[in-house]
Amino acid sequence: QVRLVDSGGGLVQAGGSLRLSCTTSGCTSGTFAWGWFRRAPGKDREFVAGLNWFGGGALYRDAVKGRFTISRDNANSTAYLDMNSLKPDDTAVYYCAATDVKGLRVNLHPTLYKYWGQGTQVTVSS
């Protein structure tokens, strides 16, 4: 059973940076398509960034383009989300998601992911 553990959240001032990590357990190796989602208070969960199974085709929601970067380390079955120039509107619980289904498309919808992290809180103060 694959489990995801996301970490790296915290409290940061506007303009600051954080790196979120998502590690896997329960599998010795594996290639995944990755996604990062977030849920702000009173709002629905939303797609933030994603990579396809081949590690390419990075997609971002418009609000984070140019500020966030998604990446992965296949050797360690780990994904990252580097967040720069953070804004108060980025405040949310961030969740990593993964699927081992091979494909070229980046999965934008949460139902397309098999595995989920428990979430890590990111708070950006103004």
C-alpha positions in Angstrom: 0.0 0.0 0.0 1.5 3.3 -1.1 1.4 6.1 1.4 2.3 9.7 0.7 3.6 12.0 3.4 3.7 15.7 2.6 5.7 18.2 4.6 7.4 21.6 4.5 4.5 23.9 5.3 4.7 26.7 7.8 4.2 30.3 8.5 6.0 32.8 6.2 5.7 36.5 5.4 4.4 37.7 2.1 7.2 37.5 -0.5 8.9 34.6 1.2 9.5 31.0 0.0 8.7 27.5 1.1 9.5 24.1 -0.3 6.9 21.4 0.1 8.0 17.8 -0.2 6.0 14.6 -0.8 7.6 11.3 0.0 6.3 7.8 -0.5 6.3 4.8 1.7 5.1 1.3 1.1 6.8 0.8 -2.2 10.4 0.2 -3.1 10.3 2.0 -6.3 7.8 3.5 -8.7 7.1 6.1 -11.3 4.2 8.4 -10.6 2.4 11.3 -12.1 2.2 14.0 -9.5 -0.1 16.7 -8.5 -0.4 19.4 -5.8 -3.7 20.7 -4.7 -4.8 23.1 -2.0 -7.8 24.0 0.0 -8.2 27.4 1.5 -10.7 28.1 4.3 -14.2 28.2 3.0 -13.1 27.2 -0.5 -13.1 24.1 -2.6 -10.0 22.1 -3.2 -8.2 23.4 -6.3 -5.4 22.2 -8.6 -2.1 24.0 -8.1 0.5 22.1 -10.2 1.1 18.8 -11.9 3.5 16.6 -13.8 2.6 13.8 -16.1 3.9 10.2 -15.6 7.0 10.9 -17.8 7.9 13.9 -15.6 7.0 16.5 -18.2 4.2 18.7 -19.3 4.2 20.7 -16.1 0.9 22.6 -15.6 0.1 25.4 -13.1 -3.0 27.3 -12.2 -2.7 30.8 -13.4 -2.5 32.3 -10.0 0.8 30.6 -9.3 2.5 30.6 -12.7 6.0 32.0 -12.5 6.1 31.6 -8.7 5.7 27.9 -8.1 7.7 25.0 -9.6 6.8 21.4 -9.4 9.5 18.8 -9.7 10.2 15.1 -8.9 13.0 12.8 -7.9 12.1 9.4 -9.5 15.0 7.6 -7.7 13.4 8.4 -4.4 9.7 8.6 -5.5 9.5 12.1 -4.2 7.9 15.2 -5.5 8.5 18.9 -4.6 6.7 22.1 -4.9 8.9 25.2 -4.7 6.9 28.2 -3.8 8.4 31.7 -4.2 7.0 35.2 -3.8 4.2 33.9 -1.6 1.1 35.9 -1.2 -1.6 35.8 1.6 -4.0 34.3 -1.0 -1.7 31.3 -1.1 -2.7 30.4 2.4 -4.2 26.9 2.4 -3.7 23.3 3.3 -1.6 21.8 0.5 -2.0 18.2 -0.5 0.2 16.1 -2.8 -1.3 13.4 -4.9 0.1 10.7 -7.1 -1.0 8.0 -9.6 1.0 5.2 -11.1 -1.2 5.2 -14.2 1.0 5.8 -17.2 0.1 8.7 -19.5 1.1 11.9 -21.2 -1.6 14.1 -19.8 -1.3 16.0 -16.6 -4.2 15.0 -14.3 -6.1 18.1 -13.3 -9.0 16.5 -11.5 -8.5 15.0 -8.0 -10.4 11.8 -8.9 -7.6 10.9 -11.3 -5.2 10.4 -8.4 -4.9 7.2 -6.4 -2.8 8.3 -3.5 -2.9 11.4 -1.3 -0.9 13.0 1.4 -2.4 14.1 4.7 -1.9 17.8 3.9 0.5 20.5 5.2 -0.6 23.9 6.3 0.9 27.0 4.5 0.1 30.3 6.1 1.3 33.6 4.5 1.1 36.7 6.5 0.8 40.2 5.0 
